[in-house]
Amino acid sequence: MATRRFPLVNFSEDEGSVYVEALVPGVDPKDVDLSVLRNTLTISGERKPFAEVKGVIHRSELGSGRFTRTLELPVDIDPNNITAQCKDGMMQIKLAKAEHAKPRKIDIKLS
């Protein structure tokens, strides 16, 4: 799987968080590791073969083995405020922005 972009992802953001959706069909969430360093999210793990192969393989497109996907996010992330859940092969990750990366309102003083 090293040559393919796996897992496929979407990500978006609002004022306080970055949201990542990762498509991980056939992957047990226990076999996935998430790590964050500043503005970089790494999703790694292993997709195990679906069944033991008997006989001759004529085509193998499902892919199995170790994978790593590194995403550069638009802002620094608070590594202590991340949640992830997985349902039906879709992993949803919510990453809170680091305080210094959040927009701040600046009051303008009249002179």
N, C-alpha and C positions, 0 to 999 in steps of 0.2 A: 503494500500500500504506500510505500514511500514516494512513489512517483505521482500519485493521485492527490488531489486536494480533498482530504478526508479528515474530519467531517466537513460537510458543506455548512456554511454559517450565514446568518444575517445578524447585523448588529445596528443598534440605534441608541440614542441618548436623549435625556431630558435634562433639566437643570441640576438634578441631584444624582443621577445614576446613568450607567451604561447597561444596556440589555443585549445579551447574546443568545441566539437560538442556534443550537448545533444539532444537525440531523445525524443520529447515531443508531440506525436500525441494526438489530441483531447484536448490540453491544450491551453487556451487563453493566449497569452503572457502577458496580463494585470494581470493575476493570478499567475505570476511567480516573485519571488524576488531573486536577486543575491546579495551576500555580500562577501567581501574579507577582510581577516585579515592576513597580512604577506604572507604566502604561502598556505593559506587555502581558497578555494572557496566553498561557500555553495549555492546550488540551492534549493529553496523551493517554494512551491505553492500548488495549488489545482486543481485536475482534477475532473470536475463536471460530474455527470452521463449523458450519451448520450441521454437518453430518459426516460420519466416517465414509470415505470413498471406497466403493467396491467396484472392481472392473476398470475399464478404460475411461478416462476423462476425455470428453470431446470438446467441451467448452467450460471455462471457469471464469466467470465475470463477477461473482459476488465478492471476492476478495476477503482475505483474512490475514491476521498477523498484527504486528505492532504499528501504531500510527502516532504521529505528532503533528499538531497544527498550532502555529504561533501567530497571534494576531496583535498588531500594533493598534492600540486603542487611541482615540483622539485626546484623552486626558489621563493624568495620573489617577490611580485607583487607591482607595483605602483598603489595604489587605485584610483588615479585621472586620470588614462589613461586606461580605460576599455571601450570597445564597445560591444554591443550585438544586434543581429538581429534574427528574426525568420521567416522562410518561409516553408510552407508545412510540419509543424511538426518537423522541424530541427532548433534548436537554435544554432547559431554560436557566440562564445564569443572570443574576442581577448583581452588578458591581457598583457600590457606592463610590462616587467621586471623592478624591482626597479634598480636604477642606480648602487647600490653596488653589485647587482647580475649579472650585465653584464660583460662579459669577457673584460679584459683590456690587451693591448699590453704593455709589459715592455721592455724598451730599455736596452740593456746590454752594459755597458761601457767597452771599451778596456783599459787595464792598461799597 
